[in-house]
Amino acid sequence: MMIEQTKEYIGIWVTKDGNIRHELLPNNRYDEARGKRKSAYQGDYWITGNHIDYKDDTGFTADGEFKNGILYHAGMILYKEQ
């Protein structure tokens, strides 16, 4: 999907406790931090409507849904940083 259609999703998404941080970059790459470990996972993402698919650089895949400004991903709830 083109960046113009997904720009509302670009940015940093974080769990309420701040432990997991997903940075969705404008080039359809993401960088995930876990705790004090920066760049714990990196890879590509694709957004279709309110659905996101991830594929990290090791080949692992996951997905999620954006609902009412919240990202639900792999049992986690992430909120966009302002």
C-alpha contacts under 8 A as a table, 3 or more apart, distances in Angstrom:
res1	aa1	res2	aa2	distance
1	M	5	Q	6.72
1	M	6	T	7.09
1	M	46	W	6.99
1	M	47	I	6.16
1	M	48	T	6.44
2	M	5	Q	5.53
2	M	6	T	6.68
3	I	6	T	5.06
3	I	7	K	5.59
3	I	26	P	6.69
4	E	7	K	5.55
5	Q	8	E	7.87
6	T	9	Y	5.59
6	T	10	I	6.95
6	T	47	I	7.10
7	K	10	I	5.16
7	K	26	P	7.62
9	Y	24	L	7.19
10	I	23	E	7.59
10	I	24	L	5.07
10	I	25	L	5.85
10	I	26	P	6.15
11	G	23	E	5.50
11	G	24	L	5.19
11	G	25	L	6.47
11	G	80	K	7.13
11	G	81	E	7.38
12	I	21	R	6.60
12	I	22	H	5.54
12	I	23	E	4.25
12	I	24	L	6.23
12	I	80	K	5.79
12	I	81	E	5.64
13	W	21	R	5.64
13	W	22	H	5.03
13	W	23	E	6.26
13	W	24	L	7.79
13	W	71	L	7.55
13	W	78	L	5.42
13	W	79	Y	5.14
13	W	80	K	4.30
13	W	81	E	5.94
14	V	17	D	7.99
14	V	18	G	5.72
14	V	19	N	7.43
14	V	20	I	5.67
14	V	21	R	4.42
14	V	22	H	6.32
14	V	78	L	4.76
14	V	79	Y	5.28
14	V	80	K	6.35
14	V	81	E	6.90
15	T	18	G	5.07
15	T	19	N	6.30
15	T	20	I	5.55
15	T	21	R	6.76
15	T	76	M	7.15
15	T	77	I	5.89
15	T	78	L	4.42
15	T	79	Y	6.23
16	K	19	N	7.88
16	K	77	I	7.65
16	K	78	L	6.89
16	K	79	Y	7.19
17	D	20	I	7.93
18	G	21	R	6.82
18	G	35	G	7.64
19	N	33	A	7.80
19	N	34	R	5.59
19	N	35	G	4.63
20	I	32	E	7.12
20	I	33	A	5.82
20	I	34	R	4.76
20	I	35	G	6.41
21	R	32	E	5.52
21	R	33	A	5.08
21	R	34	R	6.57
22	H	30	Y	6.70
22	H	31	D	5.90
22	H	32	E	4.49
22	H	33	A	6.59
23	E	30	Y	5.43
23	E	31	D	5.19
23	E	32	E	6.23
24	L	28	N	7.04
24	L	29	R	6.35
24	L	30	Y	4.65
24	L	31	D	6.88
25	L	28	N	5.80
25	L	29	R	5.36
25	L	30	Y	5.63
25	L	31	D	7.87
26	P	29	R	7.17
28	N	44	D	5.68
28	N	45	Y	5.36
28	N	46	W	6.58
29	R	42	Q	7.30
29	R	43	G	5.54
29	R	44	D	4.34
29	R	45	Y	5.87
30	Y	42	Q	5.57
30	Y	43	G	5.52
30	Y	44	D	5.96
30	Y	45	Y	6.71
31	D	39	S	5.54
31	D	40	A	7.58
31	D	41	Y	6.01
31	D	42	Q	4.56
31	D	43	G	6.90
32	E	38	K	7.12
32	E	39	S	5.36
32	E	40	A	5.72
32	E	41	Y	5.05
32	E	42	Q	6.12
33	A	36	K	7.32
33	A	37	R	5.69
33	A	38	K	4.49
33	A	39	S	5.04
33	A	40	A	5.19
33	A	41	Y	6.96
34	R	37	R	5.22
34	R	38	K	6.59
34	R	39	S	7.85
34	R	40	A	6.16
35	G	38	K	7.74
37	R	40	A	5.76
39	S	42	Q	6.30
41	Y	56	D	6.55
41	Y	57	D	7.67
42	Q	56	D	5.43
42	Q	57	D	6.03
43	G	54	Y	7.11
43	G	55	K	5.63
43	G	56	D	3.81
43	G	57	D	4.84
44	D	54	Y	5.87
44	D	55	K	5.38
44	D	56	D	6.14
44	D	57	D	7.62
45	Y	52	I	6.72
45	Y	53	D	5.46
45	Y	54	Y	4.44
45	Y	55	K	6.34
46	W	52	I	5.64
46	W	53	D	5.26
46	W	54	Y	6.71
47	I	50	N	6.84
47	I	51	H	5.61
47	I	52	I	4.47
47	I	53	D	6.49
48	T	51	H	5.25
48	T	52	I	6.48
50	N	65	E	5.70
50	N	66	F	5.06
50	N	67	K	7.17
51	H	63	D	7.38
51	H	64	G	5.91
51	H	65	E	4.62
51	H	66	F	6.37
52	I	63	D	5.43
52	I	64	G	5.16
52	I	65	E	6.07
52	I	66	F	7.75
53	D	61	T	7.37
53	D	62	A	6.00
53	D	63	D	4.28
53	D	64	G	6.58
54	Y	61	T	5.44
54	Y	62	A	5.12
54	Y	63	D	5.66
55	K	58	T	7.95
55	K	59	G	5.86
55	K	60	F	5.56
55	K	61	T	4.41
55	K	62	A	6.62
56	D	59	G	5.41
56	D	60	F	5.39
56	D	61	T	6.48
57	D	60	F	7.43
62	A	73	H	7.93
62	A	74	A	7.21
63	D	73	H	6.25
63	D	74	A	7.10
64	G	71	L	6.81
64	G	72	Y	5.42
64	G	73	H	4.27
64	G	74	A	6.79
65	E	71	L	5.76
65	E	72	Y	5.27
65	E	73	H	6.65
66	F	69	G	6.30
66	F	70	I	5.49
66	F	71	L	4.50
66	F	72	Y	6.27
67	K	70	I	5.30
67	K	71	L	6.50
67	K	72	Y	7.55
69	G	79	Y	7.30
69	G	80	K	7.47
70	I	77	I	6.91
70	I	78	L	5.98
70	I	79	Y	5.29
70	I	80	K	7.13
71	L	77	I	5.85
71	L	78	L	5.00
71	L	79	Y	6.40
72	Y	75	G	6.79
72	Y	76	M	5.78
72	Y	77	I	4.83
72	Y	78	L	6.42
73	H	76	M	5.14
73	H	77	I	6.46
73	H	78	L	7.62
